[in-house]
Amino acid sequence: MRVIIKSARYLFVLVIVFSQAVMAQTAPMLVGAAKVDITPDLDDLPELYRGIHDRIYARAIVIENNGIRAALVTLDMGGIPTPLWQTVAARAQAEAGIRPEHLLLSATHTHSVPRQQGDGFAGLVMQAIQEAAADLQPARMGWGTGESYINVNRNMINPATGLWDEGPNYAGPSDKTVAVVTFETPQGDPIAVYYNYAVHGVIAGQLDEVSGDIPGATSRYIEESLGDDVVAVWSLGAAGDQNPIYFQQTYDLRQVRIDDYAARGEDISNAMLPGGMGLDRDNPVVARLMNEQRRMLDTMGQMLGEEVLHVMRASLGRPASTVVIAGAQASVSCPGRRRTDSGREGYPGTYVPGDDVSILLGMLRIGDVYFGAVNAEVYTLIAQRLKKESLHKHTMMATLTNGTANSGYIPNDAAFGYNTFEVLSSRLQPGCAENAIVNGLLDLMAQVD
């Protein structure tokens, strides 16, 4: 079905693709899970990369009820290239019977993996989905939420300069919720867990080594705790303005690099450079800070993993063994802009009108859990507004899912007044995206009810 709805602020174009399974009370839910190693070979790493800190994976959960299937898949990647999403979605439908609107293909958003796509990489993703589908078994599903304090709002006024800067804003908006969906056998043995949390995977970004960062460390900890046959699938909440709360080593390393460049006559104090480029690893200060970052990965992974495990122990009070599976997708369009100056942050940017920005939304319902999907980096208050306005208690937002919008960051409307690097780099004009996303997902939620 093609739907076009125009308004003064935004445009719904394309989609709405919708399907729903009628719940059969006698049909048990089936669940399977798998993970596949997607770590590149050392010889295939880009020149910037210095090695592999930890292995990275494609993790998949396939759910089936009454012959209808859905899949929750997350890759240890910075984002999901739209061509990869399109390829996997087509193959998942043809080879595993999973409709595109029943597939969530998400990125953990680790900043420490090279870009991967193409037929060979799509094959690894499909391997995870196929292995999960081949391992279907009777299961029941539970939901719970907990709280973790390893994230913090990263938009602040620098007290020394009075300008917008990146740093821990303890008073800023930040959603501490850990949403957890548990799948286990009728006897109570865990099969898989899907968990959603809003924090950037950037701890290892200066190391220039392949790493799953905080998401990878958390999933490893959960899987080691529950047994190697259990799969822990992360999904990224609305983390566009959320950093790890303990991030000082990165700030210190940035200053070391700024000072080193300044000594050579080059000012990079308001620039954005990739990874740890230009850092002298023979410098004992640099070595110490990087070793602290490595330890911080395990620390944060254990802290978040423990909260997921805590929620799992209590999340099956009213388990569901038969579920409705329903999905819908829609594309929304907002006016775009193009920046005409440069600089990381602290000062207003200058812009001219740009191409419209298209954002793909999805809503997947599994039982009484509603997974909202956005293919971009979203500020926390947008997701918090969705959960507040949703009629359903079990609502979450999975970002960087099902491709990549041409938007850059998506701030909430009020945040467009901040001169932060996320706002300055956004390709969106103010005043559209927040309403388009929230109202669009609520409309899709009504479609799958």
QUILINDA-V152554 format. One record per pair of residues at least 12 apart in sequence whose ideal C-beta (glycine too) atoms are under 10 Angstrom apart, sorted by the first residue. I is the first residue (numbers start at 0). J is the second residue. Records with the same first field share a line. If there is no record, write none. Layout:
BEGIN
I->J, J
END
This chain:
BEGIN
0->14, 15, 16, 17
1->13, 14, 15, 16
2->14, 15, 329, 330, 442
4->329, 331, 439, 442
6->431, 434, 435, 438
7->430, 431
8->333, 334, 430, 431, 432, 433, 434, 435, 438
9->331, 332, 333, 334, 355, 356, 358, 430, 431, 432, 433, 434, 435, 436, 438, 439
10->330, 331, 332, 333, 334, 355, 357, 431, 435
11->329, 330, 331, 332, 360, 435, 438, 439, 442
12->329, 330, 331, 332, 355, 357
13->328, 329, 330, 331, 332, 357, 359
14->100, 327, 328, 329, 330, 331, 359, 360, 361, 439, 443
15->100, 327, 328, 329, 330, 360, 362, 439, 442, 443, 446
16->98, 99, 100, 326, 327, 328, 329, 361, 443, 446
17->98, 100, 325, 326, 327, 328, 329, 362, 443, 446, 447
18->67, 98, 99, 100, 101, 324, 325, 326, 327, 446, 447
19->67, 100, 323, 324, 325, 326, 327, 364, 446, 447, 448
20->63, 64, 65, 66, 67, 68, 69, 101, 322, 323, 324, 325, 326, 364
21->65, 67, 323, 325
22->64, 65, 67, 319, 321, 322, 323, 324, 325, 366
23->64, 65, 66, 67, 321, 323
24->65, 321
25->65, 321
26->63, 64, 65, 66, 67, 320, 321, 322
27->63, 64, 65, 136, 137, 138, 139, 185, 320, 321, 322
28->62, 63, 64, 65, 135, 136, 137, 138, 139, 140, 182, 185, 318, 319, 320, 321, 322, 324, 365, 366
29->61, 62, 63, 64, 66, 68, 132, 134, 135, 136, 137, 138
30->60, 61, 62, 63, 64, 131, 134, 135, 136, 137, 138, 139, 140, 182, 183, 184, 190, 191
31->59, 60, 61, 62, 63, 70, 128, 129, 130, 131, 132, 133, 134, 135, 136, 138, 182, 190, 191, 230
32->58, 59, 60, 61, 62, 71, 127, 130, 131, 134, 135, 136, 138, 182, 189, 190, 191, 192, 193, 228, 229, 230, 231, 232
33->56, 57, 58, 59, 60, 61, 72, 126, 127, 128, 129, 130, 131, 132, 133, 134, 191, 228, 230
34->54, 56, 57, 58, 59, 73, 75, 126, 127, 130, 131, 191, 218, 222, 227, 229, 230, 231, 232
35->56, 57, 58, 59, 74, 122, 123, 124, 125, 126, 127, 128, 129, 130, 131
36->54, 55, 56, 57, 75, 123, 126, 127
37->54, 55, 56, 57, 58, 74, 75, 76, 112, 115, 120, 123, 124, 126, 127
38->51, 53, 54, 55, 56, 75, 112, 115, 209, 211
39->51, 55, 112, 113, 115, 120, 209
41->209
43->113, 115
44->112, 113, 207, 208, 209
45->113, 114, 207
46->207
47->113, 207, 273, 274, 275, 276
48->111, 112, 113, 206, 207, 208, 209, 274
49->206, 207, 208, 209, 274, 275, 280
50->206, 207, 208, 209
51->111, 208, 209, 210
52->111, 203, 206, 207, 208, 209, 210, 211, 212, 215, 292, 293, 296
53->75, 109, 111, 203, 208, 209, 210, 211, 212, 215, 216, 219, 293, 296, 297, 300
54->75, 209, 210, 211, 215, 219
55->74, 75, 76, 107, 109, 111, 112, 115, 209, 210, 211, 212, 214, 215
56->73, 74, 75, 107, 123, 127, 211, 215, 218, 219, 222, 230, 232
57->72, 73, 74, 75, 76, 87, 104, 120, 123, 124, 125, 126, 127, 128, 130, 232
58->71, 72, 73, 74, 75, 105, 107, 127, 131, 191, 193, 214, 218, 222, 230, 231, 232, 233
59->71, 72, 73, 74, 91, 95, 102, 104, 124, 125, 126, 127, 128, 129, 130, 131, 132, 191, 230, 232
60->72, 73, 103, 127, 128, 131, 138, 180, 182, 190, 191, 192, 193, 230, 231, 232, 365
61->91, 95, 96, 97, 101, 102, 127, 128, 129, 130, 131, 132, 133, 134, 135, 191
62->97, 101, 131, 132, 135, 138, 140, 180, 182, 191, 193, 322, 324, 363, 365, 366
63->96, 97, 132, 135, 138, 322, 324
64->138, 140, 319, 320, 321, 322, 323, 324, 365, 366
65->321, 322, 323, 324
66->96, 324
67->96, 97, 98, 101, 322, 323, 324, 325, 326
68->91, 92, 95, 96, 97, 98, 101, 102, 128, 132, 135, 324
69->97, 98, 100, 101, 102, 103, 322, 324, 325, 326, 363, 364, 365, 370
70->87, 88, 91, 95, 97, 98, 101, 102, 103, 104, 127, 128, 131, 132, 363
71->101, 102, 103, 104, 105, 131, 180, 182, 191, 193, 232, 234, 363, 365, 370, 397, 400
72->87, 91, 97, 102, 103, 104, 105, 124, 125, 127, 128, 131, 232, 234, 400
73->103, 104, 105, 106, 107, 108, 127, 193, 194, 214, 218, 230, 231, 232, 233, 234, 235, 397, 399, 400
74->87, 104, 105, 106, 107, 109, 112, 115, 120, 123, 124, 127, 211, 399
75->106, 107, 108, 109, 111, 112, 115, 200, 209, 210, 211, 212, 214, 215, 218, 233
76->105, 106, 107, 108, 109, 112, 113, 114, 115, 116, 120, 124, 211, 399
77->106, 107, 108, 109, 110, 111, 112, 113, 114, 115, 200, 399, 403
78->105, 106, 107, 108, 114, 374, 375, 376, 398, 399, 400, 402, 403, 404
79->104, 105, 106, 108, 116, 124, 374, 399, 400, 401, 402, 403
80->106, 114, 115, 116, 117, 120, 402, 403
81->116, 359, 374, 401, 402, 403, 404, 405
82->116, 117, 121, 402, 403
83->104, 106, 114, 115, 116, 117, 120, 121, 124, 402, 403
84->99, 102, 104, 105, 116, 121, 124, 359, 374, 400, 401, 402, 403
85->99, 121, 401, 402
86->116, 117, 118, 120, 121, 122, 124, 125
87->99, 102, 104, 120, 121, 122, 124, 125, 127, 128, 401
88->100, 101, 102, 104, 328, 401, 402
89->121
90->121, 122, 124, 125, 128, 129
91->104, 124, 125, 128, 129, 132
94->125, 128, 129, 132
95->125, 128, 129, 131, 132, 133
96->132
97->128, 132, 326
98->324, 326, 328
99->326, 328, 361, 401
100->325, 326, 327, 328, 329, 361, 362, 363, 372, 401, 443, 446, 447
101->324, 325, 326, 327, 328, 361, 363, 364, 365
102->128, 326, 328, 361, 363, 372, 400, 401
103->193, 232, 234, 326, 361, 363, 370, 371, 372, 397, 400, 401
104->124, 128, 361, 372, 374, 397, 399, 400, 401, 402
105->193, 195, 232, 233, 234, 235, 370, 372, 374, 397, 398, 399, 400, 401
106->200, 214, 233, 234, 235, 374, 397, 398, 399, 400, 403
107->200, 211, 212, 213, 214, 215, 217, 218, 232, 233, 234, 235, 399
108->198, 199, 200, 201, 212, 213, 214, 233, 235, 238, 376, 398, 399
109->199, 200, 201, 202, 203, 204, 209, 210, 211, 212, 213, 214, 215, 216, 233, 235
110->199, 200, 201, 202, 203, 204, 205, 210, 212, 273, 274
111->200, 201, 202, 203, 204, 205, 206, 207, 208, 209, 210, 211, 212, 215, 274, 296
112->200, 203, 208, 209, 210, 211, 212, 215
113->209
127->230
130->230
131->190, 191, 230
134->190, 228, 230
135->190
136->182, 184, 185, 188, 190
137->184, 185, 186, 190, 320
138->181, 182, 183, 184, 185, 188, 189, 190, 191, 318, 319, 320, 322
139->181, 182, 183, 184, 185, 186, 187, 190, 315, 317, 318, 319, 320, 321, 322, 366
140->180, 181, 182, 183, 190, 191, 193, 314, 315, 318, 319, 320, 321, 322, 365, 366, 367, 368
141->179, 180, 181, 182, 183, 192, 310, 311, 313, 314, 315, 316, 317, 318, 319, 366, 368
142->178, 179, 180, 181, 193, 310, 314, 315, 316, 317, 318, 319, 365, 366, 367, 368, 392, 393, 395
143->177, 178, 179, 180, 181, 194, 307, 309, 310, 311, 312, 313, 314, 315, 316, 393
144->175, 176, 177, 178, 179, 194, 195, 306, 310, 314, 392, 393, 395
145->175, 176, 177, 178, 179, 194, 196, 303, 305, 306, 307, 308, 309, 310, 311, 313, 314
146->174, 175, 176, 177, 306, 309, 310
147->175, 176, 177, 194, 196, 197, 198, 217, 244, 299, 302, 303, 304, 305, 306, 307, 309, 310
148->173, 175, 244, 302, 303, 306
149->175, 177, 196, 198, 213, 217, 241, 242, 243, 244, 245, 295, 298, 299, 300, 302, 303, 306
150->167, 173, 174, 175, 196, 197, 198, 199, 213, 236, 238, 240, 241, 242, 243, 244, 299, 303, 379
151->166, 167, 168, 169, 170, 171, 173, 175, 198, 240, 241, 242, 243, 244, 245, 246
152->166, 167, 168, 169, 170, 171, 172, 173, 174, 240, 241, 242, 244, 378, 379, 380
153->165, 166, 167, 168, 171, 173, 199, 201, 238, 239, 240, 241, 242, 243, 244, 246, 419, 420, 421
154->166, 168, 171, 172, 239, 240, 241, 242, 344, 378, 410, 414, 417, 418, 419, 420, 421, 422
155->167, 168, 169, 170, 171, 417, 419
156->168, 345, 417, 418
157->344, 345
160->345
161->345
162->269, 344, 345, 346, 418
163->343, 344, 345, 346, 347, 416, 417, 418, 419, 420, 422, 423
164->250, 343, 344, 345, 418, 419, 420
165->240, 242, 246, 249, 250, 253, 343, 344, 419, 420, 421
166->242, 246, 247, 250
167->242, 243, 244, 245, 246, 247, 250
168->240, 242
169->244
171->240, 241, 379, 380, 414
172->237, 240, 241, 378, 379, 380, 383, 411, 413, 414
173->197, 198, 238, 240, 241, 242, 244, 379, 380, 383
174->196, 197, 198, 236, 237, 238, 241, 379, 380, 382, 383, 386, 396
175->196, 197, 198, 241, 306
176->195, 196, 197, 236, 382, 383, 386, 395
177->194, 195, 196, 197, 217, 236, 303, 306, 307, 309, 310
178->193, 194, 195, 196, 234, 236, 307, 310, 314, 368, 370, 386, 393, 394, 395, 396, 397
179->192, 193, 194, 195, 196, 306, 307, 308, 309, 310, 311, 313, 314, 395
180->192, 193, 194, 195, 232, 234, 310, 311, 314, 365, 366, 368, 370, 393, 395
181->193, 194, 307, 310, 311, 312, 313, 314, 315, 318
182->229, 230, 232, 315, 318, 365
183->229, 311, 314, 315, 318
185->318, 320
187->315, 318
188->225, 226, 228, 229
189->221, 222, 224, 225, 226, 228, 229, 230, 231, 308, 311, 315
190->225, 228, 229, 230
191->222, 225, 228, 229, 230, 231, 232
192->218, 221, 222, 225, 229, 230, 231, 232, 233, 307, 308, 310, 311, 314
193->230, 231, 232, 233, 234, 307, 365, 368, 370, 395, 397
194->214, 217, 218, 221, 231, 232, 233, 234, 236, 303, 304, 306, 307, 310, 311, 395
195->232, 233, 234, 235, 236, 237, 370, 382, 395, 396, 397, 398
196->213, 214, 217, 233, 234, 235, 236, 238, 241, 303, 306, 307, 395
197->235, 236, 237, 238, 239, 240, 241, 377, 378, 379, 382, 383, 396, 398
198->212, 213, 214, 217, 235, 236, 238, 241, 242, 243, 244, 299, 303
199->212, 213, 214, 235, 238, 239, 240, 241, 242, 243, 246, 376
200->212, 213, 214, 215, 216, 217, 233, 235, 238, 243, 296, 299
201->213, 238, 242, 243, 246, 249, 292
202->216, 242, 243, 245, 246, 248, 249, 291, 292, 293, 294, 295, 296, 297, 298, 299, 300
203->215, 216, 249, 274, 275, 289, 292, 293, 295, 296
204->249, 252, 273, 274, 275, 292
205->248, 249, 251, 252, 253, 255, 256, 274, 275, 276, 278, 285, 288, 289, 292
206->252, 274, 275, 278, 280, 289, 290, 292, 293, 296
207->273, 274, 275, 276, 278, 280, 289
208->274, 275, 289, 293
210->292, 293, 296
211->233, 296, 300
212->243, 296, 299, 300
213->233, 243, 295, 296, 297, 298, 299, 300, 302, 303, 304
214->231, 232, 233, 234, 235, 299, 300, 303
215->233, 296, 300
216->295, 296, 297, 298, 299, 300, 301, 302, 303, 304
217->231, 233, 296, 299, 300, 301, 302, 303, 304, 305, 306, 307
218->230, 231, 232, 233, 300, 303, 304, 307
219->231, 296, 297, 300, 301, 304
220->297, 299, 300, 301, 302, 303, 304, 305, 307, 308
221->233, 300, 301, 303, 304, 305, 307, 308, 311
222->304
223->304
224->301, 304, 305, 307, 308, 311
225->304, 307, 308, 311
231->304, 307, 308, 311
233->303, 307, 397
234->370, 372, 395, 396, 397, 398, 399, 400
235->376, 377, 396, 397, 398, 399, 400
236->377, 379, 382, 383, 395, 396, 397, 398
237->371, 373, 376, 377, 378, 379, 380, 381, 382, 383, 384, 385, 386, 395, 396, 397, 398, 409, 411, 436
238->376, 377, 378, 379, 382, 398, 399
239->375, 376, 377, 378, 379, 380, 381, 382, 398, 399, 407, 408, 409, 410, 411, 414, 421, 422, 425
240->376, 377, 378, 379, 380, 408, 410, 411, 414, 417, 419, 421, 422
241->378, 379
243->295, 296, 299
244->299, 302
245->291, 292, 295, 298, 299, 302
246->292, 295
247->288, 291, 292, 295
248->285, 287, 288, 289, 290, 291, 292, 293, 294, 295
249->275, 288, 292, 295
250->288
251->284, 285, 287, 288, 291
252->275, 278, 284, 285, 288, 289, 292
253->267, 268, 272, 275, 278
254->268
255->275, 277, 278, 279, 282, 284, 285, 288
256->268, 272, 275, 276, 277, 278, 279, 285
257->269, 270, 272, 277
259->277, 278, 279, 282, 285
260->272, 277
263->277
265->277
267->343
268->342, 343, 345
269->341, 342, 343, 344, 345, 346, 420
270->341, 342, 343
271->341, 342, 343, 344, 420, 424
272->343
275->289
317->367
318->366
319->365, 366, 367, 368
320->366
321->366
322->364, 365, 366, 367, 368
323->364, 365, 366, 367, 447, 448
324->363, 364, 365, 366, 447
325->362, 363, 364, 365, 369, 443, 446, 447, 448
326->361, 362, 363, 364, 365, 370, 372, 443, 446, 447
327->360, 361, 362, 363, 364, 440, 442, 443, 444, 445, 446, 447
328->359, 360, 361, 362, 363, 372, 401, 443, 446
329->358, 359, 360, 361, 362, 435, 439, 440, 442, 443, 446
330->357, 358, 359, 360, 374, 404, 439
331->356, 357, 358, 359, 360, 373, 404, 431, 432, 434, 435, 436, 438, 439, 440, 442
332->355, 356, 357, 358, 431, 435
333->355, 356, 357, 358, 404, 406, 409, 426, 427, 428, 429, 430, 431, 432, 433, 434, 435, 436
334->352, 353, 354, 355, 356, 427, 428, 429, 430, 431, 432
335->350, 352, 353, 354, 355, 356, 357, 405, 406, 407, 425, 426, 427, 428, 431
336->348, 349, 350, 351, 352, 353, 354, 356, 425, 426, 427, 428, 429
337->349, 350, 351, 352, 353, 354, 426
338->350, 351, 353, 407, 423, 424, 425, 426
339->351
340->423
341->423
342->418, 420, 423
343->418, 419, 420, 423, 424
344->417, 418, 419, 420, 421, 422, 423, 424
345->418, 419, 420, 423
346->418, 423
347->416, 418, 422, 423
348->418, 422, 423, 424, 425
349->423
350->423, 425, 426, 428
352->428
353->405, 426, 427, 428
354->405, 426
355->405, 426, 427, 428, 431
356->375, 404, 405, 406, 407, 409, 425, 426, 427, 428, 431, 432, 435
357->374, 402, 404, 405, 406
358->373, 374, 375, 377, 402, 404, 405, 406, 409, 427, 431, 432, 435, 436, 439
359->372, 373, 374, 375, 400, 401, 402, 403, 404, 439
360->372, 373, 374, 375, 400, 401, 404, 435, 436, 437, 438, 439, 440, 442, 443
361->373, 374, 397, 400, 401, 402, 439, 440, 443
362->394, 439, 440, 441, 442, 443, 444, 445, 446, 447, 448
363->397, 400, 443, 447
364->391, 393, 443, 444, 446, 447, 448
365->393, 447
366->393
367->391, 392, 393, 394
368->391, 392, 393, 394, 395
369->385, 386, 389, 390, 391, 392, 393, 394, 395, 396, 440, 443, 444, 447, 448
370->393, 394, 395, 396, 397, 400
371->385, 386, 389, 394, 395, 396, 397, 398, 400, 436, 437, 439, 440, 441, 443, 444
372->395, 396, 397, 398, 399, 400, 401, 402, 440, 443
373->385, 396, 397, 398, 399, 400, 401, 404, 406, 409, 432, 436, 439, 440
374->397, 398, 399, 400, 401, 402, 403, 404, 405, 406
375->398, 399, 400, 402, 403, 404, 405, 406, 407, 408, 409, 425, 427, 432, 436
376->398, 399, 403, 404, 406, 407, 408, 409, 410, 421, 425
377->396, 398, 399, 404, 406, 408, 409, 410, 411, 432, 433, 436
378->398, 408, 409, 410, 411, 412, 413, 414, 421, 422, 425, 432, 433
379->396, 411, 414
380->410, 411, 412, 413, 414, 433
381->396, 398, 409, 410, 411, 412, 414, 432, 433, 434, 436, 437, 440
382->394, 395, 396, 397, 398, 411, 436, 437, 440
383->396, 411, 437
384->396, 411, 433, 434, 436, 437, 441
385->433, 436, 437, 438, 439, 440, 441, 444
386->437
387->437
388->437, 438, 440, 441, 444
389->437, 440, 441, 444
390->441, 444, 445, 448
391->444, 448
394->440, 441, 444
396->436, 437, 440
404->426, 427, 432
405->426, 427
406->425, 426, 427, 432
407->421, 422, 423, 424, 425, 426, 427
408->420, 421, 422, 423, 424, 425, 426, 427, 432
409->421, 425, 426, 427, 431, 432, 433, 435, 436
410->422, 425, 427, 429, 432, 433
411->432, 433, 436, 437
412->429, 430, 431, 432, 433, 434
413->429, 433
414->429, 433
415->427, 428, 429, 430, 432, 433
416->429
END
